[in-house]
Each structure stands twice: as C-alpha cells, then as structure tokens.
Amino acid sequence: MSDFLLYDFLQIYSDENYIKKIKTIDIEQFVTQSLGFKKISNLKFSKIIYGESVVATGILVNTNGGYAFDTLEGVEEINLIEIDIPLMIDIKIEKAILEIANTIASKYSWIIEERR
C-alpha cells in the first residue's frame, strides 16, 4: 500500500473556497449509474470493492471546509465528497478507490485532497 491512503477517508472537493456546488440529483445519478454505487440513504452510497465495503458521502461544507450535520435530508447541493477507506485495504482496493476519486474529480473539475 502506498502512503496516499493513510487516513480514514479521501476527500474530493469543488475548489479551495468550496464555492462551486453540484446538484444532489446530479451526483446521485453519476455515482449510481456511472460508478456502480448503491444509494443507502440521502447522499450516502456504498459499493463492494474486492470484498470490502466502500462508502461515499456527499456533503455541503462552508467556505472554510467545515461541516456538522445530523442528517443529509434536504441537502440540495454539495461541494465535497468523502470516500471512507476500509480497514482492510490492499493495493487493488487502493487503486480502485483512487480511480473512483479521479473519475469524480475529472467529471466535475474538482480537487482530490492529497494528505501524505
């Protein structure tokens, strides 16, 4: 495993100030239809990758990147996606997660958080 996915999650965000947003319906359709995730609740999606469950969550954050929420119900736009990293990860799963992140970033011209 590389040092890229050493954290519990990977973030993909709109821009440095979190200004650009995408509609909830757009990301839901893209994630389910193009990336093969299943919707498990509002803005929360899951996909089994090499036997491990990977969860992606769409979030609306403030201009500092901060957020706090009890529910994602009623959220109509997002500017951040978090992909939870499974505990049991290997290079195949890591590559698959990075491919998903790159696909999202390319589709919406977003930025992948590179924390090393």
N, C-alpha and C positions, 0 to 999 in steps of 0.2 A: 504494500500500500504506500502511496506517496504521502507527502506531508500536506497535500492540498485539503483533504477532508479529515482534519484532526478535530473538528468541532462537532457539536451535536446536530448542526443544521448548516445548510448552504443558503445564502440569500441572493436573490436576483431582484434588482430594484430599478426604478424608472430613470432616475438621474440623481446627481449629487444633492439636490434640494427636494427631491421627491415631488416635483411639480407635475410631471406628466402622469396621467392616470389612464387606465383602460376599464371599460365597462365590465361588470361582473359577468354578464351573459357571454361576452366575447371570450373571456379567459376560460369560463366553464366549457364552452363548446370546443375551444382549442385543446384544452388539457384532456378532455374525454375523447374527442373524435380523432385528434391527430397524435396524441401521446399515449393513448390507451389507458388512462387512469379511470377509475370508477369514482363517482361522486359519493361521499359518505355523509356529508352534511353541507350546509351552505359554505362555499369557498374552501372546502376541505376535501381532498382527493387521495385515493390510495391506489397503489399498483404493486403487484408482486414482481420482484426482480431477482432472479436466481434464488427463489425460495424465501426471500426477505421482503417484508412489507415496507414500502417507501411511501411516506405521506407528504403531500404538498399542500400548503395553505396560502390562500390569497389574503392579503392584509392591506388595510388603508392606514398609512402612518402619517404623522405630522411632518413639517418641514425639517425637523431635526432627526427624523427616522425613528422617533419614539412612538410607542403604541401601548395601549392597555384596553382589553375588552373582555367581556364575559360571554359575548355571543357575536357571531358574524352575521346574524339575521339582519336584514335591512341594509346591508352594505351594498351600494350600487356601483362603486368604482374601487379599484385597488391600485397601489403603486409599489407593492413589494410582494414577493413570493418567497416563502421559506420551504425548503425541502429538508425534512428530517432525515438524518443519516442513521441507518440501522446500526445496532451494536455489533452485529456480526457482519463486518464488511470485508470484502476482498477486492482484488484489483478489477475483476469483472463487474462487480456491483458499482465500484467507484467510477469506472469508465461509463457505465450505463447512466449513472446519475449525472455525470458531467456532460454527457451527450444530451440529456433532457434539459439541463440548465442552459447549454449552448443553443439548443433549439428555441427555447423560450426567449433568450436574450436576442437572438437573431430576428425572430419574428416581430418583436416589439421594439427593437433597438434599445434594449435595457442593458444593465451592467451586472456582471456576476461579481459578488463580493469575494475578493481574494485575500483571505486571512491566513497567513502562514506563521 
